[in-house]
């Protein structure tokens, strides 16, 4: 079997100390019952859909004898509250999925994996660069399990009807693209949009889109200074020598300005996701994992996917990426088995098993060269986007959503300049 290999165990000998095997970080997953000394049951909670991970977990459980893992899916909107309540009552999971948005809030509930157990060199060699967000001075806060990059879906019919062969590859080209493809009547009512930027409440993933452009410009949004997380939203980018924040806010807001030549979107429209699925929006910025939903919502939609636009003449390419890791609970009553399971379900074999039911690309470098998804038509774009994926340490997802929302609305309403809006957002972010 994939995980259960007594022959390999015998080959290396009974004399190997169990503890060394467990913490060496060099073993393959799911070997024999006596390979690790693990036993009992491990409870895992997470936001990865059961349809994606459960088949692989079932195969994993069938390949081992002395221990097992159960999985509880929780919707992202309810996840944080349920975790906090469970830990407070002493009924939390042994291992659980985390994203960069949860690292700060759950720092006192995570048992870091020391680099003596899982070398940092091994971590960076195995996983994509965005996974480095889980590396801290005290060790590894989570082992990467899933990557989900932001990509650009585009309506082929709309582009071809306007004699556009491909969507914009650079942000500079977006102005002419919006001017050409957006359709509106004499009263300025938009019937067909090129791009859904400028508004907030009806722009799906607005915060992630802004994060993407800030990261592309060299602004990391937050950073650690003397061990303390601090905001750099309003700072000058080391790469460009300019303040990226105001430029991003100005660019983003341009497409919702009725007096602009590039006016393409407003708050009266339905959500950007719904508009794209219904065929009224040329470009939709969404995640790789959304592909099945788009296909299910409108099987007749003639669309394709491309890498998000980049900054022209920049030597660095980036997109925002959602990344999920599996963390060890500081309160687990079975920490040895919890570690073994976390290690096993982030190895290559398990990642390949997940890929059979997932359109999101792998978080592992060794699986990004080959399109393993059933939807190979899109896999190359998804894989390449994962390679250039980048993220940031978000101290409080809900609070930063409100901060970014206020920043954009203050600018687009005319109540603040781009500089003032970013400066206010920076101050609010620093308070977190």
C-alpha positions in Angstrom: 0.0 0.0 0.0 0.9 3.6 -0.4 1.3 4.4 3.3 1.7 0.9 4.8 5.1 -0.6 4.0 6.3 -3.2 6.5 9.0 -4.3 4.1 10.7 -0.9 4.3 10.4 -0.9 8.0 12.1 -4.3 8.2 14.8 -3.1 5.8 15.8 -0.2 8.1 15.7 -2.4 11.2 13.9 -2.8 14.4 16.7 -1.0 16.3 15.8 2.5 15.1 14.6 4.5 18.0 10.9 5.6 17.6 11.5 9.1 18.8 14.2 9.7 16.2 11.9 8.5 13.4 9.0 10.7 14.6 11.1 13.9 14.7 13.6 13.4 12.0 11.3 14.8 9.3 12.8 12.4 6.8 10.3 9.5 6.8 7.6 8.7 4.3 4.0 8.8 5.5 1.8 6.0 6.8 4.2 3.1 7.3 3.6 0.3 9.8 1.9 0.5 13.2 5.3 0.2 14.9 7.1 2.7 12.7 6.4 5.7 14.8 5.0 4.5 18.1 1.9 6.6 17.4 -1.4 5.2 18.6 -5.0 6.2 19.3 -7.2 8.7 17.4 -6.4 12.2 16.3 -9.1 14.8 15.8 -8.6 17.2 12.9 -10.7 20.3 12.2 -10.4 22.5 9.1 -11.9 24.6 6.4 -10.8 22.5 3.5 -14.0 21.0 2.0 -14.6 17.4 2.9 -14.9 16.5 -0.8 -11.3 17.5 -1.2 -9.6 15.9 1.8 -11.9 13.1 3.1 -11.1 10.6 0.3 -7.4 10.9 0.9 -7.9 10.7 4.7 -10.0 7.5 4.2 -7.2 5.9 2.2 -4.7 7.0 4.8 -6.7 5.5 7.7 -7.1 2.2 5.8 -3.3 2.0 5.5 -2.4 2.1 9.2 -3.4 0.0 12.2 -2.6 1.6 15.5 -3.9 5.1 15.0 -6.4 7.1 12.9 -7.5 10.6 12.1 -11.1 12.0 12.0 -11.9 15.2 10.1 -14.5 17.8 10.9 -15.2 20.4 8.3 -16.3 23.9 9.5 -17.3 26.7 7.2 -14.7 29.5 7.2 -17.2 32.0 8.6 -17.8 29.9 11.7 -14.3 28.4 12.0 -12.6 30.8 14.3 -15.4 31.2 16.8 -15.9 27.4 17.0 -12.2 26.8 17.6 -12.0 29.4 20.3 -15.0 28.0 22.1 -13.7 24.4 21.8 -10.3 25.3 23.1 -11.9 27.2 26.0 -14.0 24.2 27.0 -11.1 21.7 26.6 -12.7 20.0 23.7 -10.5 21.3 20.8 -8.9 19.3 18.1 -5.5 17.7 18.2 -4.5 19.3 14.8 -6.3 22.0 12.9 -5.9 24.0 9.7 -4.7 27.6 9.9 -4.1 30.4 7.5 -1.9 33.5 7.9 -4.9 35.3 9.2 -5.1 33.0 12.2 -1.4 32.8 13.2 -1.5 35.9 15.5 -4.8 35.2 17.1 -4.0 31.5 17.7 -0.3 31.9 18.6 -1.0 30.8 22.2 -2.8 27.7 21.0 -0.2 26.4 18.5 2.6 24.0 19.5 5.5 25.0 17.1 7.5 22.2 15.5 11.2 22.9 16.3 13.7 23.0 13.5 15.6 20.2 15.2 12.6 18.0 14.4 11.7 19.4 10.9 14.7 21.3 9.5 14.1 24.7 8.0 16.1 23.7 5.0 13.9 20.8 4.3 10.8 23.0 4.7 11.9 25.6 2.2 13.1 23.0 -0.3 9.8 21.2 -0.2 7.2 23.9 -0.1 6.5 27.1 -2.2 7.9 30.4 -1.0 4.5 31.6 0.2 4.6 28.8 2.8 7.5 30.7 4.6 4.8 32.6 6.4 4.5 29.6 8.7 8.2 29.9 9.7 8.9 31.7 12.9 12.0 32.0 15.1 10.6 29.3 17.5 10.0 26.9 14.7 7.3 25.9 12.2 3.8 27.0 13.2 2.1 24.9 10.6 3.0 22.4 7.9 1.6 23.5 4.5 -1.3 21.5 3.2 -3.1 23.5 0.4 -2.4 26.5 -1.9 -5.0 28.5 -3.6 -3.7 31.4 -5.8 -5.6 34.3 -7.1 -6.0 34.1 -10.8 -7.8 36.0 -13.6 -10.8 34.3 -15.2 -11.9 35.9 -18.4 -14.9 35.6 -20.7 -13.7 34.6 -24.1 -16.9 35.6 -25.9 -16.6 39.2 -24.6 -12.9 39.5 -25.5 -13.3 38.0 -29.0 -16.4 40.1 -29.7 -14.1 43.1 -29.1 -11.3 41.6 -31.2 -9.2 41.1 -28.1 -7.0 37.9 -28.3 -5.9 37.8 -24.7 -6.6 39.7 -21.5 -4.2 42.3 -20.2 -0.8 40.9 -19.1 0.1 44.2 -17.4 -1.8 46.7 -15.3 -0.9 49.6 -17.6 -2.9 47.8 -20.4 -6.0 47.7 -18.2 -7.0 51.3 -19.0 -7.4 50.8 -22.7 -9.0 47.3 -22.1 -11.6 48.8 -19.8 -12.3 51.7 -22.2 -12.8 49.3 -25.1 -14.8 46.5 -23.5 -17.1 48.3 -21.1 -20.6 49.0 -22.7 -22.8 51.8 -21.4 -25.7 53.8 -22.7 -25.9 57.6 -23.1 -27.1 57.9 -19.5 -23.9 56.1 -18.4 -25.7 52.9 -17.3 -23.3 50.0 -17.6 -24.6 46.9 -19.4 -21.3 45.1 -19.8 -18.2 45.6 -17.6 -14.6 45.0 -18.4 -13.3 44.9 -14.8 -15.0 45.0 -11.4 -12.7 47.4 -9.5 -13.4 50.5 -7.6 -16.3 49.5 -5.4 -16.1 47.3 -2.4 -19.2 45.5 -1.2 -20.0 43.9 -4.6 -16.3 43.1 -5.5 -15.7 39.5 -4.6 -12.3 39.2 -2.9 -11.7 43.0 -2.9 -9.3 42.7 0.1 -7.3 40.0 -1.6 -7.1 42.0 -4.8 -5.8 45.0 -3.0 -3.3 42.7 -1.1 -2.2 41.3 -4.5 -1.4 44.8 -5.9 0.3 46.0 -2.8 2.5 42.9 -2.7 3.3 43.2 -6.4 4.5 46.8 -5.7 6.8 45.6 -2.9 4.7 46.6 0.1 4.4 43.6 2.5 1.6 45.4 4.4 2.9 44.1 7.8 6.3 43.0 8.9 8.1 42.0 12.1 10.3 44.6 13.8 12.2 43.4 16.9 9.7 40.6 17.2 6.6 42.8 17.0 4.2 42.8 14.1 3.9 46.3 12.7 2.2 48.0 9.8 4.1 49.2 6.7 1.1 50.0 4.6 2.1 53.7 4.3 5.8 53.1 4.0 8.0 53.6 1.0 8.7 50.4 -0.9 12.3 49.3 -0.8 12.0 48.1 -4.4 10.3 51.1 -6.0 11.3 53.9 -3.7 7.7 55.2 -3.7 4.7 54.7 -1.5 2.8 51.9 -3.2 -0.4 52.2 -1.1 -1.7 55.5 -2.6 -0.9 54.4 -6.1 -2.8 51.1 -5.6 -5.8 52.9 -4.1 -5.9 55.5 -6.9 -5.6 52.8 -9.6 -8.3 50.6 -8.0 -10.7 53.5 -7.6 -10.4 54.7 -11.2 -12.7 52.1 -12.6 -15.6 53.1 -10.4 -15.3 56.8 -11.1 -18.3 57.9 -13.4 -16.3 60.8 -14.8 -13.4 58.6 -15.8 -12.8 57.3 -19.3 -12.2 53.9 -17.7 -15.5 53.8 -15.7 -16.4 50.1 -15.7 -18.1 49.3 -12.4 -20.3 50.7 -9.6 -22.0 49.6 -6.4 -25.4 49.1 -8.2 -24.0 46.0 -10.0 -24.5 42.5 -8.7 -21.4 40.8 -7.2 -18.4 40.4 -9.5 -18.7 36.6 -9.2 -22.4 36.6 -10.2 -21.8 39.1 -13.0 -19.0 37.0 -14.4 -21.0 33.7 -14.2 -23.9 35.4 -15.9 -21.7 36.6 -18.8 -21.8 40.3 -18.0 -18.2 40.8 -16.8 -15.1 40.3 -18.9 -12.6 39.7 -16.1 -13.1 38.1 -12.7 -10.3 37.9 -10.1 -10.9 34.7 -8.2 -9.2 31.7 -6.7 -8.2 28.5 -8.4 -10.5 26.6 -6.1 -13.5 28.4 -7.5 -13.2 26.7 -10.9 -15.7 23.9 -10.0 -18.3 26.4 -8.8 -18.0 28.5 -11.9 -18.4 25.4 -14.1 -21.4 24.3 -12.1 -23.1 27.7 -12.0 -22.9 28.1 -15.8 -21.8 25.1 -17.8 -22.2 27.1 -21.0 -20.0 30.0 -20.0 -17.1 30.3 -22.5 -14.2 31.3 -20.3 -10.6 30.7 -19.7 -8.0 31.6 -17.0 -4.8 33.5 -17.0 -2.2 34.7 -14.6 -3.1 38.1 -12.9 -1.6 41.2 -14.6 1.8 42.2 -13.4 3.7 45.5 -13.1 5.3 46.3 -16.4 9.2 46.2 -16.5 9.2 44.6 -13.0 11.7 41.8 -12.5 9.4 40.2 -9.9 6.1 38.5 -10.6 3.5 38.0 -7.8 0.0 37.1 -7.1 -1.9 36.8 -3.8 -2.3 33.3 -2.6 -4.4 31.7 0.1 -2.4 29.1 1.9 -3.6 26.6 4.5 -1.4 24.7 6.9 -2.0 22.2 9.6 -1.0 23.2 13.1 -0.5 21.1 16.3 -2.7 22.0 19.2 -0.8 23.0 22.3 -3.6 21.2 24.3 -3.5 17.9 22.5 -3.6 14.9 24.7 -1.9 12.8 22.0 0.9 15.1 20.7 3.1 12.3 19.3 0.4 10.9 17.1 -0.8 14.5 16.2 2.7 15.3 14.9 2.9 12.0 12.9 -0.5 12.7 11.3 0.4 16.3 10.5 3.7 15.2 8.9 2.0 12.4 7.0 -0.8 14.4 5.5 1.6 17.1 4.2 3.9 14.6 2.4 4.0 14.0 -1.4 1.9 10.9 -1.5 -1.0 12.5 0.4 -0.7 15.7 -1.7 -1.1 13.6 -4.8 -4.2 11.9 -3.3 -5.7 15.4 -2.5 -5.0 16.5 -6.1 -7.3 13.9 -7.4 -10.3 15.8 -6.0 -9.0 19.4 -6.0 -8.5 22.0 -8.7 -6.3 24.2 -6.4 -2.6 23.5 -7.1 -0.2 21.7 -4.7 1.7 23.6 -2.1 4.7 21.3 -2.8 7.3 22.3 -5.3 7.8 18.8 -6.6 4.2 18.5 -7.7 3.9 21.9 -9.5 5.9 20.8 -12.5 3.2 18.3 -13.6 -0.4 19.0 -14.0 -2.1 16.5 -11.7 -5.6 17.9 -11.7 -8.3 16.4 -13.9 -8.7 19.9 -15.3 -5.4 20.0 -17.0 -6.7 22.8 -19.3 -6.2 25.2 -16.3 -3.6 23.4 -14.3 -0.5 25.1 -15.8 -1.9 28.6 -15.0 -2.8 27.4 -11.5 0.6 25.8 -10.9 2.5 28.8 -12.2 0.4 31.2 -10.1 1.2 29.1 -7.0 4.9 29.4 -7.7 4.7 33.2 -7.7 2.1 33.3 -4.9 2.7 35.7 -2.0 0.8 36.5 1.2 1.1 38.5 4.4 0.7 38.2 8.2 -2.9 39.5 8.8 -3.4 40.1 12.6 -7.2 40.0 12.4 -9.0 39.2 9.1 -12.3 40.8 10.1 -10.7 44.0 11.4 -8.4 44.4 8.4 -11.3 43.8 6.1 -13.0 46.8 7.7 -9.9 48.9 7.5 -9.3 48.2 3.8 -13.0 48.8 3.1 -12.9 52.2 4.9 -9.7 53.1 3.0 -11.3 52.5 -0.4 -14.7 54.0 0.4 -13.1 57.1 1.9 -11.2 57.7 -1.4 -13.9 56.8 -3.8 -16.4 59.0 -2.0 -14.1 61.9 -2.2 -13.9 62.4 1.6 -10.2 61.7 1.6 -7.3 61.8 -0.8 -5.5 58.5 -1.6 -2.6 59.6 0.6 -4.9 60.4 3.6 -6.9 57.3 3.2 -3.8 55.1 3.2 -2.3 57.0 6.1 -5.5 56.5 8.2 -5.6 52.8 7.3 -2.0 52.4 8.3 -2.7 53.9 11.7 -5.7 51.7 12.2 -3.7 48.6 11.2 -0.9 49.5 13.5 -3.3 49.5 16.5 -4.0 45.9 15.8 
